[in-house]
Amino acid sequence: MIEIKPLRYFLKVADTLSFTRASEQLFVAQPAISMAIKKLERDFDVTLFHRRDRKISLTDEGRVLYEHAKKLVQQADQTQLAMKELSGLKTGEVRVGIPSMLGSYYFPPILMAFRHRYPNLTLQVIEGGTWKLQQMLENGEIDLSVIVAEAPNESLETRALLKEQMLVTLNHDHPFVKHQSISPELFFQEELVMFKEGYFHRRVIDRLASQQGIKPNIGFETNLIPLIKSIVKQGFGITTLLGMVIEENDELVTRPFSDEVWLDINIAWRKDGYLSKANRTFLQFLISETEQSSST
């Protein structure tokens, strides 16, 4: 019979590649972790880690166990959560990933309204790039995530939330202001202010550049939207932002691309994952709120 606790220890050591860091993050004595790993190696008659010069790495057998252990630990956590809910658990936690541009400008009122309606539920919001959040979702580190739908992922269930346009964003003195729309060729002649790699804002531009066979001239990289706006306002570059991000007092001008760029924004969860009552409640609330918003 496979015990879950040693698998948790193994996964943490594999993720950190350090018995010391695993011990610190798990709040478990390092000898206990070492003993658990040795027991796994004896039980399976394999070596799980290469140990060289105080550095460790997964063996081929370790990598195989890692994939199976992740699924087993996820299933154990989901089973425990399901049983707690059946026994009448009155509280719960929602772990949702939201890209920063959406988290800063679209979701705050929805999140506050959810907390107001369900004060006993804990809401944990994780900010990150779309690709990172999708990986966290697939690994079971979060339960729900807002993603930009680019290609269907067979391991995820999705529900459309909204459709938003990416707009070229300029200061009032920029020559492009006289144009009704901006072609990619014109856009890539300029110095750009961009999010860092892994964020959907950047992925859109990288894809456009690849289609044009152009290497974009990126002068500034930052994930801080107020800083992006300030740089553009002062004339040190141009950018693209969602229409929802631009406010009247920003003193910025927006123009669509000549071939308009629209993003389908979805909420996603794992097909094989267990959605707790708290997460199902949040999902239904989010869908309801976005439907009401789109109909007004």
C-alpha positions as protocol buffer text, in pm:
chain_id: "A"
residue {
  index: 1
  type: MET
  ca { x: 0 y: 0 z: 0 }
}
residue {
  index: 2
  type: ILE
  ca { x: 138 y: 341 z: -99 }
}
residue {
  index: 3
  type: GLU
  ca { x: 144 y: 606 z: 173 }
}
residue {
  index: 4
  type: ILE
  ca { x: 76 y: 966 z: 73 }
}
residue {
  index: 5
  type: LYS
  ca { x: 304 y: 1145 z: 321 }
}
residue {
  index: 6
  type: PRO
  ca { x: 633 y: 1006 z: 179 }
}
residue {
  index: 7
  type: LEU
  ca { x: 512 y: 1100 z: -169 }
}
residue {
  index: 8
  type: ARG
  ca { x: 453 y: 1459 z: -49 }
}
residue {
  index: 9
  type: TYR
  ca { x: 809 y: 1467 z: 85 }
}
residue {
  index: 10
  type: PHE
  ca { x: 943 y: 1324 z: -240 }
}
residue {
  index: 11
  type: LEU
  ca { x: 757 y: 1581 z: -451 }
}
residue {
  index: 12
  type: LYS
  ca { x: 883 y: 1872 z: -242 }
}
residue {
  index: 13
  type: VAL
  ca { x: 1244 y: 1749 z: -264 }
}
residue {
  index: 14
  type: ALA
  ca { x: 1203 y: 1702 z: -640 }
}
residue {
  index: 15
  type: ASP
  ca { x: 1056 y: 2052 z: -680 }
}
residue {
  index: 16
  type: THR
  ca { x: 1324 y: 2226 z: -471 }
}
residue {
  index: 17
  type: LEU
  ca { x: 1613 y: 1990 z: -554 }
}
residue {
  index: 18
  type: SER
  ca { x: 1718 y: 2031 z: -193 }
}
residue {
  index: 19
  type: PHE
  ca { x: 1649 y: 1828 z: 121 }
}
residue {
  index: 20
  type: THR
  ca { x: 1717 y: 2140 z: 326 }
}
residue {
  index: 21
  type: ARG
  ca { x: 1469 y: 2362 z: 141 }
}
residue {
  index: 22
  type: ALA
  ca { x: 1211 y: 2083 z: 141 }
}
residue {
  index: 23
  type: SER
  ca { x: 1251 y: 2053 z: 517 }
}
residue {
  index: 24
  type: GLU
  ca { x: 1205 y: 2428 z: 564 }
}
residue {
  index: 25
  type: GLN
  ca { x: 898 y: 2449 z: 341 }
}
residue {
  index: 26
  type: LEU
  ca { x: 730 y: 2141 z: 486 }
}
residue {
  index: 27
  type: PHE
  ca { x: 823 y: 2225 z: 848 }
}
residue {
  index: 28
  type: VAL
  ca { x: 949 y: 1869 z: 884 }
}
residue {
  index: 29
  type: ALA
  ca { x: 1290 y: 1765 z: 1019 }
}
residue {
  index: 30
  type: GLN
  ca { x: 1536 y: 1685 z: 742 }
}
residue {
  index: 31
  type: PRO
  ca { x: 1621 y: 1335 z: 876 }
}
residue {
  index: 32
  type: ALA
  ca { x: 1252 y: 1242 z: 856 }
}
residue {
  index: 33
  type: ILE
  ca { x: 1243 y: 1346 z: 490 }
}
residue {
  index: 34
  type: SER
  ca { x: 1564 y: 1156 z: 413 }
}
residue {
  index: 35
  type: MET
  ca { x: 1426 y: 842 z: 581 }
}
residue {
  index: 36
  type: ALA
  ca { x: 1100 y: 870 z: 383 }
}
residue {
  index: 37
  type: ILE
  ca { x: 1290 y: 895 z: 53 }
}
residue {
  index: 38
  type: LYS
  ca { x: 1512 y: 598 z: 143 }
}
residue {
  index: 39
  type: LYS
  ca { x: 1202 y: 394 z: 229 }
}
residue {
  index: 40
  type: LEU
  ca { x: 1046 y: 476 z: -109 }
}
residue {
  index: 41
  type: GLU
  ca { x: 1368 y: 368 z: -280 }
}
residue {
  index: 42
  type: ARG
  ca { x: 1371 y: 39 z: -84 }
}
residue {
  index: 43
  type: ASP
  ca { x: 1000 y: -29 z: -145 }
}
residue {
  index: 44
  type: PHE
  ca { x: 1027 y: 33 z: -520 }
}
residue {
  index: 45
  type: ASP
  ca { x: 1383 y: -102 z: -549 }
}
residue {
  index: 46
  type: VAL
  ca { x: 1499 y: 205 z: -743 }
}
residue {
  index: 47
  type: THR
  ca { x: 1721 y: 508 z: -697 }
}
residue {
  index: 48
  type: LEU
  ca { x: 1514 y: 826 z: -711 }
}
residue {
  index: 49
  type: PHE
  ca { x: 1786 y: 1094 z: -695 }
}
residue {
  index: 50
  type: HIS
  ca { x: 2136 y: 1136 z: -831 }
}
residue {
  index: 51
  type: ARG
  ca { x: 2354 y: 1268 z: -548 }
}
residue {
  index: 52
  type: ARG
  ca { x: 2672 y: 1441 z: -664 }
}
residue {
  index: 53
  type: ASP
  ca { x: 2881 y: 1710 z: -494 }
}
residue {
  index: 54
  type: ARG
  ca { x: 2598 y: 1805 z: -257 }
}
residue {
  index: 55
  type: LYS
  ca { x: 2366 y: 1851 z: -555 }
}
residue {
  index: 56
  type: ILE
  ca { x: 2072 y: 1627 z: -638 }
}
residue {
  index: 57
  type: SER
  ca { x: 1867 y: 1561 z: -949 }
}
residue {
  index: 58
  type: LEU
  ca { x: 1596 y: 1314 z: -1042 }
}
residue {
  index: 59
  type: THR
  ca { x: 1692 y: 984 z: -1198 }
}
residue {
  index: 60
  type: ASP
  ca { x: 1485 y: 842 z: -1485 }
}
residue {
  index: 61
  type: GLU
  ca { x: 1296 y: 634 z: -1228 }
}
residue {
  index: 62
  type: GLY
  ca { x: 1249 y: 945 z: -1015 }
}
residue {
  index: 63
  type: ARG
  ca { x: 1092 y: 1133 z: -1304 }
}
residue {
  index: 64
  type: VAL
  ca { x: 845 y: 848 z: -1362 }
}
residue {
  index: 65
  type: LEU
  ca { x: 749 y: 843 z: -993 }
}
residue {
  index: 66
  type: TYR
  ca { x: 717 y: 1223 z: -994 }
}
residue {
  index: 67
  type: GLU
  ca { x: 437 y: 1216 z: -1253 }
}
residue {
  index: 68
  type: HIS
  ca { x: 248 y: 939 z: -1075 }
}
residue {
  index: 69
  type: ALA
  ca { x: 303 y: 1091 z: -730 }
}
residue {
  index: 70
  type: LYS
  ca { x: 157 y: 1426 z: -840 }
}
residue {
  index: 71
  type: LYS
  ca { x: -163 y: 1257 z: -949 }
}
residue {
  index: 72
  type: LEU
  ca { x: -188 y: 1044 z: -634 }
}
residue {
  index: 73
  type: VAL
  ca { x: -135 y: 1341 z: -400 }
}
residue {
  index: 74
  type: GLN
  ca { x: -389 y: 1550 z: -593 }
}
residue {
  index: 75
  type: GLN
  ca { x: -644 y: 1269 z: -572 }
}
residue {
  index: 76
  type: ALA
  ca { x: -579 y: 1227 z: -198 }
}
residue {
  index: 77
  type: ASP
  ca { x: -629 y: 1600 z: -137 }
}
residue {
  index: 78
  type: GLN
  ca { x: -947 y: 1604 z: -343 }
}
residue {
  index: 79
  type: THR
  ca { x: -1084 y: 1299 z: -161 }
}
residue {
  index: 80
  type: GLN
  ca { x: -1015 y: 1458 z: 177 }
}
residue {
  index: 81
  type: LEU
  ca { x: -1184 y: 1781 z: 67 }
}
residue {
  index: 82
  type: ALA
  ca { x: -1488 y: 1595 z: -67 }
}
residue {
  index: 83
  type: MET
  ca { x: -1527 y: 1402 z: 258 }
}
residue {
  index: 84
  type: LYS
  ca { x: -1501 y: 1719 z: 467 }
}
residue {
  index: 85
  type: GLU
  ca { x: -1774 y: 1880 z: 259 }
}
residue {
  index: 86
  type: LEU
  ca { x: -1999 y: 1577 z: 306 }
}
residue {
  index: 87
  type: SER
  ca { x: -1949 y: 1604 z: 681 }
}
residue {
  index: 88
  type: GLY
  ca { x: -2082 y: 1959 z: 676 }
}
residue {
  index: 89
  type: LEU
  ca { x: -1776 y: 2183 z: 635 }
}
residue {
  index: 90
  type: LYS
  ca { x: -1897 y: 2542 z: 676 }
}
residue {
  index: 91
  type: THR
  ca { x: -1591 y: 2720 z: 540 }
}
residue {
  index: 92
  type: GLY
  ca { x: -1382 y: 2680 z: 227 }
}
residue {
  index: 93
  type: GLU
  ca { x: -1105 y: 2827 z: 17 }
}
residue {
  index: 94
  type: VAL
  ca { x: -1102 y: 2945 z: -343 }
}
residue {
  index: 95
  type: ARG
  ca { x: -762 y: 2946 z: -516 }
}
residue {
  index: 96
  type: VAL
  ca { x: -788 y: 3135 z: -843 }
}
residue {
  index: 97
  type: GLY
  ca { x: -518 y: 3260 z: -1079 }
}
residue {
  index: 98
  type: ILE
  ca { x: -571 y: 3593 z: -1256 }
}
residue {
  index: 99
  type: PRO
  ca { x: -333 y: 3767 z: -1501 }
}
residue {
  index: 100
  type: SER
  ca { x: -225 y: 4105 z: -1365 }
}
residue {
  index: 101
  type: MET
  ca { x: -388 y: 4324 z: -1630 }
}
residue {
  index: 102
  type: LEU
  ca { x: -726 y: 4165 z: -1564 }
}
residue {
  index: 103
  type: GLY
  ca { x: -666 y: 4141 z: -1191 }
}
residue {
  index: 104
  type: SER
  ca { x: -599 y: 4512 z: -1163 }
}
residue {
  index: 105
  type: TYR
  ca { x: -883 y: 4649 z: -1375 }
}
residue {
  index: 106
  type: TYR
  ca { x: -1167 y: 4402 z: -1430 }
}
residue {
  index: 107
  type: PHE
  ca { x: -1186 y: 4163 z: -1138 }
}
residue {
  index: 108
  type: PRO
  ca { x: -1158 y: 4377 z: -819 }
}
residue {
  index: 109
  type: PRO
  ca { x: -1532 y: 4466 z: -806 }
}
residue {
  index: 110
  type: ILE
  ca { x: -1627 y: 4103 z: -870 }
}
residue {
  index: 111
  type: LEU
  ca { x: -1388 y: 3973 z: -605 }
}
residue {
  index: 112
  type: MET
  ca { x: -1513 y: 4226 z: -349 }
}
residue {
  index: 113
  type: ALA
  ca { x: -1876 y: 4143 z: -429 }
}
residue {
  index: 114
  type: PHE
  ca { x: -1803 y: 3772 z: -382 }
}
residue {
  index: 115
  type: ARG
  ca { x: -1638 y: 3831 z: -44 }
}
residue {
  index: 116
  type: HIS
  ca { x: -1932 y: 4047 z: 62 }
}
residue {
  index: 117
  type: ARG
  ca { x: -2182 y: 3774 z: -28 }
}
residue {
  index: 118
  type: TYR
  ca { x: -1975 y: 3484 z: 111 }
}
residue {
  index: 119
  type: PRO
  ca { x: -1775 y: 3625 z: 404 }
}
residue {
  index: 120
  type: ASN
  ca { x: -1692 y: 3279 z: 543 }
}
residue {
  index: 121
  type: LEU
  ca { x: -1507 y: 3171 z: 231 }
}
residue {
  index: 122
  type: THR
  ca { x: -1136 y: 3245 z: 192 }
}
residue {
  index: 123
  type: LEU
  ca { x: -1035 y: 3389 z: -145 }
}
residue {
  index: 124
  type: GLN
  ca { x: -674 y: 3339 z: -249 }
}
residue {
  index: 125
  type: VAL
  ca { x: -584 y: 3524 z: -570 }
}
residue {
  index: 126
  type: ILE
  ca { x: -258 y: 3429 z: -744 }
}
residue {
  index: 127
  type: GLU
  ca { x: -121 y: 3676 z: -998 }
}
residue {
  index: 128
  type: GLY
  ca { x: 104 y: 3565 z: -1281 }
}
residue {
  index: 129
  type: GLY
  ca { x: 155 y: 3525 z: -1651 }
}
residue {
  index: 130
  type: THR
  ca { x: -101 y: 3321 z: -1845 }
}
residue {
  index: 131
  type: TRP
  ca { x: 143 y: 3038 z: -1915 }
}
residue {
  index: 132
  type: LYS
  ca { x: 257 y: 3014 z: -1552 }
}
residue {
  index: 133
  type: LEU
  ca { x: -101 y: 3015 z: -1424 }
}
residue {
  index: 134
  type: GLN
  ca { x: -203 y: 2742 z: -1668 }
}
residue {
  index: 135
  type: GLN
  ca { x: 88 y: 2527 z: -1549 }
}
residue {
  index: 136
  type: MET
  ca { x: -12 y: 2587 z: -1185 }
}
residue {
  index: 137
  type: LEU
  ca { x: -368 y: 2486 z: -1271 }
}
residue {
  index: 138
  type: GLU
  ca { x: -259 y: 2167 z: -1445 }
}
residue {
  index: 139
  type: ASN
  ca { x: -31 y: 2082 z: -1148 }
}
residue {
  index: 140
  type: GLY
  ca { x: -313 y: 2130 z: -898 }
}
residue {
  index: 141
  type: GLU
  ca { x: -149 y: 2431 z: -728 }
}
residue {
  index: 142
  type: ILE
  ca { x: -462 y: 2638 z: -797 }
}
residue {
  index: 143
  type: ASP
  ca { x: -820 y: 2529 z: -859 }
}
residue {
  index: 144
  type: LEU
  ca { x: -939 y: 2787 z: -1114 }
}
residue {
  index: 145
  type: SER
  ca { x: -762 y: 3023 z: -1347 }
}
residue {
  index: 146
  type: VAL
  ca { x: -851 y: 3302 z: -1585 }
}
residue {
  index: 147
  type: ILE
  ca { x: -676 y: 3225 z: -1913 }
}
residue {
  index: 148
  type: VAL
  ca { x: -660 y: 3372 z: -2260 }
}
residue {
  index: 149
  type: ALA
  ca { x: -783 y: 3103 z: -2497 }
}
residue {
  index: 150
  type: GLU
  ca { x: -528 y: 3054 z: -2774 }
}
residue {
  index: 151
  type: ALA
  ca { x: -541 y: 2678 z: -2832 }
}
residue {
  index: 152
  type: PRO
  ca { x: -769 y: 2423 z: -2666 }
}
residue {
  index: 153
  type: ASN
  ca { x: -609 y: 2222 z: -2385 }
}
residue {
  index: 154
  type: GLU
  ca { x: -757 y: 1875 z: -2353 }
}
residue {
  index: 155
  type: SER
  ca { x: -688 y: 1856 z: -1979 }
}
residue {
  index: 156
  type: LEU
  ca { x: -895 y: 2168 z: -1901 }
}
residue {
  index: 157
  type: GLU
  ca { x: -1260 y: 2261 z: -1895 }
}
residue {
  index: 158
  type: THR
  ca { x: -1325 y: 2623 z: -1993 }
}
residue {
  index: 159
  type: ARG
  ca { x: -1610 y: 2870 z: -1991 }
}
residue {
  index: 160
  type: ALA
  ca { x: -1604 y: 3196 z: -2189 }
}
residue {
  index: 161
  type: LEU
  ca { x: -1614 y: 3510 z: -1975 }
}
residue {
  index: 162
  type: LEU
  ca { x: -1554 y: 3806 z: -2205 }
}
residue {
  index: 163
  type: LYS
  ca { x: -1397 y: 3923 z: -2528 }
}
residue {
  index: 164
  type: GLU
  ca { x: -1153 y: 4215 z: -2516 }
}
residue {
  index: 165
  type: GLN
  ca { x: -964 y: 4407 z: -2782 }
}
residue {
  index: 166
  type: MET
  ca { x: -592 y: 4479 z: -2768 }
}
residue {
  index: 167
  type: LEU
  ca { x: -536 y: 4845 z: -2859 }
}
residue {
  index: 168
  type: VAL
  ca { x: -223 y: 5030 z: -2966 }
}
residue {
  index: 169
  type: THR
  ca { x: -163 y: 5285 z: -2690 }
}
residue {
  index: 170
  type: LEU
  ca { x: 12 y: 5619 z: -2759 }
}
residue {
  index: 171
  type: ASN
  ca { x: 67 y: 5962 z: -2612 }
}
residue {
  index: 172
  type: HIS
  ca { x: -123 y: 6260 z: -2758 }
}
residue {
  index: 173
  type: ASP
  ca { x: 178 y: 6388 z: -2955 }
}
residue {
  index: 174
  type: HIS
  ca { x: 259 y: 6065 z: -3136 }
}
residue {
  index: 175
  type: PRO
  ca { x: 233 y: 6077 z: -3519 }
}
residue {
  index: 176
  type: PHE
  ca { x: 19 y: 5761 z: -3516 }
}
residue {
  index: 177
  type: VAL
  ca { x: -267 y: 5956 z: -3356 }
}
residue {
  index: 178
  type: LYS
  ca { x: -371 y: 6078 z: -3702 }
}
residue {
  index: 179
  type: HIS
  ca { x: -432 y: 5718 z: -3815 }
}
residue {
  index: 180
  type: GLN
  ca { x: -766 y: 5545 z: -3762 }
}
residue {
  index: 181
  type: SER
  ca { x: -589 y: 5211 z: -3718 }
}
residue {
  index: 182
  type: ILE
  ca { x: -228 y: 5093 z: -3695 }
}
residue {
  index: 183
  type: SER
  ca { x: -76 y: 4823 z: -3913 }
}
residue {
  index: 184
  type: PRO
  ca { x: 167 y: 4575 z: -3754 }
}
residue {
  index: 185
  type: GLU
  ca { x: 437 y: 4706 z: -3989 }
}
residue {
  index: 186
  type: LEU
  ca { x: 398 y: 5058 z: -3847 }
}
residue {
  index: 187
  type: PHE
  ca { x: 368 y: 4934 z: -3491 }
}
residue {
  index: 188
  type: PHE
  ca { x: 696 y: 4742 z: -3504 }
}
residue {
  index: 189
  type: GLN
  ca { x: 886 y: 5044 z: -3633 }
}
residue {
  index: 190
  type: GLU
  ca { x: 850 y: 5197 z: -3286 }
}
residue {
  index: 191
  type: GLU
  ca { x: 1026 y: 5135 z: -2956 }
}
residue {
  index: 192
  type: LEU
  ca { x: 791 y: 4926 z: -2743 }
}
residue {
  index: 193
  type: VAL
  ca { x: 701 y: 4908 z: -2376 }
}
residue {
  index: 194
  type: MET
  ca { x: 605 y: 4547 z: -2302 }
}
residue {
  index: 195
  type: PHE
  ca { x: 514 y: 4304 z: -2029 }
}
residue {
  index: 196
  type: LYS
  ca { x: 772 y: 4035 z: -1959 }
}
residue {
  index: 197
  type: GLU
  ca { x: 762 y: 3700 z: -2139 }
}
residue {
  index: 198
  type: GLY
  ca { x: 488 y: 3460 z: -2028 }
}
residue {
  index: 199
  type: TYR
  ca { x: 215 y: 3724 z: -2000 }
}
residue {
  index: 200
  type: PHE
  ca { x: -63 y: 3724 z: -2260 }
}
residue {
  index: 201
  type: HIS
  ca { x: 6 y: 4091 z: -2342 }
}
residue {
  index: 202
  type: ARG
  ca { x: 359 y: 3992 z: -2449 }
}
residue {
  index: 203
  type: ARG
  ca { x: 256 y: 3665 z: -2617 }
}
residue {
  index: 204
  type: VAL
  ca { x: 18 y: 3856 z: -2848 }
}
residue {
  index: 205
  type: ILE
  ca { x: 296 y: 4091 z: -2958 }
}
residue {
  index: 206
  type: ASP
  ca { x: 552 y: 3812 z: -2997 }
}
residue {
  index: 207
  type: ARG
  ca { x: 305 y: 3622 z: -3216 }
}
residue {
  index: 208
  type: LEU
  ca { x: 235 y: 3931 z: -3431 }
}
residue {
  index: 209
  type: ALA
  ca { x: 608 y: 3993 z: -3470 }
}
residue {
  index: 210
  type: SER
  ca { x: 667 y: 3632 z: -3569 }
}
residue {
  index: 211
  type: GLN
  ca { x: 392 y: 3656 z: -3834 }
}
residue {
  index: 212
  type: GLN
  ca { x: 564 y: 3966 z: -3973 }
}
residue {
  index: 213
  type: GLY
  ca { x: 912 y: 3812 z: -3956 }
}
residue {
  index: 214
  type: ILE
  ca { x: 1021 y: 4102 z: -3736 }
}
residue {
  index: 215
  type: LYS
  ca { x: 1216 y: 4118 z: -3410 }
}
residue {
  index: 216
  type: PRO
  ca { x: 1036 y: 4376 z: -3194 }
}
residue {
  index: 217
  type: ASN
  ca { x: 1235 y: 4668 z: -3056 }
}
residue {
  index: 218
  type: ILE
  ca { x: 1150 y: 4642 z: -2686 }
}
residue {
  index: 219
  type: GLY
  ca { x: 1292 y: 4935 z: -2490 }
}
residue {
  index: 220
  type: PHE
  ca { x: 1122 y: 4866 z: -2158 }
}
residue {
  index: 221
  type: GLU
  ca { x: 1000 y: 4547 z: -1992 }
}
residue {
  index: 222
  type: THR
  ca { x: 777 y: 4573 z: -1686 }
}
residue {
  index: 223
  type: ASN
  ca { x: 463 y: 4412 z: -1549 }
}
residue {
  index: 224
  type: LEU
  ca { x: 361 y: 4732 z: -1368 }
}
residue {
  index: 225
  type: ILE
  ca { x: 73 y: 4881 z: -1565 }
}
residue {
  index: 226
  type: PRO
  ca { x: 98 y: 5232 z: -1411 }
}
residue {
  index: 227
  type: LEU
  ca { x: 466 y: 5239 z: -1509 }
}
residue {
  index: 228
  type: ILE
  ca { x: 383 y: 5127 z: -1865 }
}
residue {
  index: 229
  type: LYS
  ca { x: 129 y: 5407 z: -1892 }
}
residue {
  index: 230
  type: SER
  ca { x: 372 y: 5663 z: -1751 }
}
residue {
  index: 231
  type: ILE
  ca { x: 649 y: 5567 z: -1995 }
}
residue {
  index: 232
  type: VAL
  ca { x: 411 y: 5587 z: -2292 }
}
residue {
  index: 233
  type: LYS
  ca { x: 263 y: 5916 z: -2171 }
}
residue {
  index: 234
  type: GLN
  ca { x: 611 y: 6069 z: -2157 }
}
residue {
  index: 235
  type: GLY
  ca { x: 680 y: 5960 z: -2516 }
}
residue {
  index: 236
  type: PHE
  ca { x: 945 y: 5695 z: -2450 }
}
residue {
  index: 237
  type: GLY
  ca { x: 765 y: 5423 z: -2644 }
}
residue {
  index: 238
  type: ILE
  ca { x: 427 y: 5281 z: -2738 }
}
residue {
  index: 239
  type: THR
  ca { x: 246 y: 4969 z: -2619 }
}
residue {
  index: 240
  type: THR
  ca { x: -73 y: 4766 z: -2646 }
}
residue {
  index: 241
  type: LEU
  ca { x: -326 y: 4736 z: -2366 }
}
residue {
  index: 242
  type: LEU
  ca { x: -677 y: 4606 z: -2321 }
}
residue {
  index: 243
  type: GLY
  ca { x: -943 y: 4869 z: -2366 }
}
residue {
  index: 244
  type: MET
  ca { x: -1061 y: 4818 z: -2005 }
}
residue {
  index: 245
  type: VAL
  ca { x: -722 y: 4937 z: -1876 }
}
residue {
  index: 246
  type: ILE
  ca { x: -736 y: 5286 z: -2031 }
}
residue {
  index: 247
  type: GLU
  ca { x: -896 y: 5550 z: -1808 }
}
residue {
  index: 248
  type: GLU
  ca { x: -988 y: 5910 z: -1893 }
}
residue {
  index: 249
  type: ASN
  ca { x: -724 y: 6065 z: -1670 }
}
residue {
  index: 250
  type: ASP
  ca { x: -444 y: 5858 z: -1828 }
}
residue {
  index: 251
  type: GLU
  ca { x: -412 y: 6117 z: -2108 }
}
residue {
  index: 252
  type: LEU
  ca { x: -340 y: 5841 z: -2359 }
}
residue {
  index: 253
  type: VAL
  ca { x: -476 y: 5769 z: -2707 }
}
residue {
  index: 254
  type: THR
  ca { x: -572 y: 5424 z: -2833 }
}
residue {
  index: 255
  type: ARG
  ca { x: -608 y: 5290 z: -3184 }
}
residue {
  index: 256
  type: PRO
  ca { x: -704 y: 4940 z: -3304 }
}
residue {
  index: 257
  type: PHE
  ca { x: -470 y: 4733 z: -3516 }
}
residue {
  index: 258
  type: SER
  ca { x: -559 y: 4736 z: -3884 }
}
residue {
  index: 259
  type: ASP
  ca { x: -643 y: 4366 z: -3843 }
}
residue {
  index: 260
  type: GLU
  ca { x: -821 y: 4388 z: -3511 }
}
residue {
  index: 261
  type: VAL
  ca { x: -680 y: 4174 z: -3228 }
}
residue {
  index: 262
  type: TRP
  ca { x: -947 y: 4031 z: -2997 }
}
residue {
  index: 263
  type: LEU
  ca { x: -878 y: 3805 z: -2701 }
}
residue {
  index: 264
  type: ASP
  ca { x: -1117 y: 3539 z: -2571 }
}
residue {
  index: 265
  type: ILE
  ca { x: -1087 y: 3538 z: -2193 }
}
residue {
  index: 266
  type: ASN
  ca { x: -1201 y: 3219 z: -2021 }
}
residue {
  index: 267
  type: ILE
  ca { x: -1221 y: 3070 z: -1674 }
}
residue {
  index: 268
  type: ALA
  ca { x: -1063 y: 2723 z: -1663 }
}
residue {
  index: 269
  type: TRP
  ca { x: -1039 y: 2425 z: -1430 }
}
residue {
  index: 270
  type: ARG
  ca { x: -902 y: 2071 z: -1455 }
}
residue {
  index: 271
  type: LYS
  ca { x: -1126 y: 1811 z: -1617 }
}
residue {
  index: 272
  type: ASP
  ca { x: -1007 y: 1540 z: -1378 }
}
residue {
  index: 273
  type: GLY
  ca { x: -996 y: 1767 z: -1075 }
}
residue {
  index: 274
  type: TYR
  ca { x: -1244 y: 1793 z: -790 }
}
residue {
  index: 275
  type: LEU
  ca { x: -1398 y: 2137 z: -760 }
}
residue {
  index: 276
  type: SER
  ca { x: -1491 y: 2203 z: -399 }
}
residue {
  index: 277
  type: LYS
  ca { x: -1823 y: 2360 z: -303 }
}
residue {
  index: 278
  type: ALA
  ca { x: -1640 y: 2689 z: -246 }
}
residue {
  index: 279
  type: ASN
  ca { x: -1485 y: 2680 z: -593 }
}
residue {
  index: 280
  type: ARG
  ca { x: -1813 y: 2583 z: -758 }
}
residue {
  index: 281
  type: THR
  ca { x: -1982 y: 2872 z: -579 }
}
residue {
  index: 282
  type: PHE
  ca { x: -1714 y: 3115 z: -700 }
}
residue {
  index: 283
  type: LEU
  ca { x: -1735 y: 2978 z: -1055 }
}
residue {
  index: 284
  type: GLN
  ca { x: -2112 y: 3023 z: -1070 }
}
residue {
  index: 285
  type: PHE
  ca { x: -2086 y: 3371 z: -917 }
}
residue {
  index: 286
  type: LEU
  ca { x: -1817 y: 3477 z: -1167 }
}
residue {
  index: 287
  type: ILE
  ca { x: -2013 y: 3352 z: -1468 }
}
residue {
  index: 288
  type: SER
  ca { x: -2328 y: 3523 z: -1343 }
}
residue {
  index: 289
  type: GLU
  ca { x: -2148 y: 3855 z: -1286 }
}
residue {
  index: 290
  type: THR
  ca { x: -1981 y: 3855 z: -1630 }
}
residue {
  index: 291
  type: GLU
  ca { x: -2311 y: 3770 z: -1800 }
}
residue {
  index: 292
  type: GLN
  ca { x: -2481 y: 4059 z: -1623 }
}
residue {
  index: 293
  type: SER
  ca { x: -2194 y: 4292 z: -1713 }
}
residue {
  index: 294
  type: SER
  ca { x: -2203 y: 4197 z: -2082 }
}
residue {
  index: 295
  type: SER
  ca { x: -2581 y: 4246 z: -2102 }
}
residue {
  index: 296
  type: THR
  ca { x: -2572 y: 4602 z: -1963 }
}
